[in-house]
Amino acid sequence: MRLRSKQRHAEDFQMAPMIDMVFLLLVFFMCVSSLAQADKTVEVDLPESTESKVPEHLANRGIITVQEDGALFMGARPVTLDELGAEIRGALRELPELRVQVRADRGTTFDKIQAVLRLCAEAGASDVIYSTHQSS
């Protein structure tokens, strides 16, 4: 009769928790990257101001961008002047506390900016911010 000697087996590495963790990290980074793309705005060269102040509350902002040539963007999506008014009214119906942030290139003529500001007022936006760079 042969006695079996006790052999030590190496502990098995549990892969299930590792797979779960990798899956959760993957989902997290996919969500973060899609949110970052959703909030992406069109680049413009903002004017500078020594009197500008950074708003305390940055939540509930609708960003309108006016490029130097007069092209309009709601977030990162191009819109026409007529579409912009309807977009603002619809956004205010969904979120009454919406704050509108107007970003215009420093080379944009005032008549183009004034048309956007007039549309915001006609649509009922009461909190409109004009974005500038804060210079020292």
N, C-alpha and C positions, 0 to 999 in steps of 0.2 A: 504494500500500500504506500502510495506516494503522497506525502503531505504537500499541500499547496502552500507555497510561501506567499506571504502577503506582499503583493506588488503594489507599489504606489502608482496610481494613475494621475497624470497631470489633470488639473482642474480644467473642465471644459469652459471655454470662453462663451458667454451668452451673447449671441448676436441680435436677438430680438430688441432689447433696449437700445442698442446702437442704431439699428435700422429705424426705430421709432424716432430717435433724436435727429438723425440725418433728415428724415422726412419732414419733421417739424421745422427744422432750419431752412429747408428748401421752400416750404410754404411761406415761411416768414419773409424770406428775401424776395420771393415772387410778389408778395403783397406790397412790400415796401417799395420795390422798383416800380410797380404799376401806379402807386400813389404818387411817387415822385414825378412820373411822367404826366399824370393828370394835372398836377399843380404847375407844370412848366409854363412859363410865359415867354413871350417874344422879347428878344433883346432890343433895347433902345438906349440911346445916350441921354440920360436924364439931365435936366438943368440943375445947376447948383444954387443953393440958397443958404445964407448964414442964419436965417430965422426959422428954418425948418425944424420940426420936432417929430420924433418917432412916436407913432400912436401906441398907447398902452395896450389896447386890445386889438390883436391881429386876426381874431376869429371872424367868421361870417363875412369875408371879403369877396366881392366880385371884382375881378381885375379887367379893366378895359385899357387896351394899348392903342395909341395913335402913333403911327410911324410918320417920318418926315414927309413922305409922299401922300399922306392922308389915309393910308390903308388902316382899317380898324380890325381889332382882334378882341374877342371875348374869351379871356383865358389864352389858349393857344390856337383857337379856332377863328379863321377869318370870317368877318361879317360885313354886311353893308350898313349904311346909316339907317335905312328903314328896318332892317332885321334887328339892329341893336335896340331900338325902342321896344319892340315886341319881346326881345330877350330879357330886358331889364324888368318890364312889367310882369312877365312870367316868373322870373326869379323872385321878385318882391311878393308875388302871391304865395309862392312856396315858402319863402323865408322873409317875413315882414321886417325883421331886424337886420336885413342885409345892408352892409356898408359897401359903397362903390369906391374903388380906388382907380383913378385915372392916371395912366402913365403915358406921357407924351415925350417924343424925342425933342431935344433942345432946338432942332432946326424946324420944327413944325410951326406953321403960321397960326396965329391966335384964332382966326376964323374957323379953322378945323377943330380946334380944341373947344371953342365956344359952342359949336354945333353939338358936340358930344355932351357938354355940360348942360345945354338946353334940353337935350333928349332925356338926360337923367332927371332933371327937374320936372319935365312933363310926365315922365313915367311914375313919379312919386318918390324918388330916392331922396331922402332928407339928409343922409350922412354921406357926403361926397368928399373924398380926399384927393388932392392933387400931389402926386409923388415928385420929390426932388431929392438930390443928393445933399447931405448935410456937410457943408464946408466949414472949416474952422476959422 
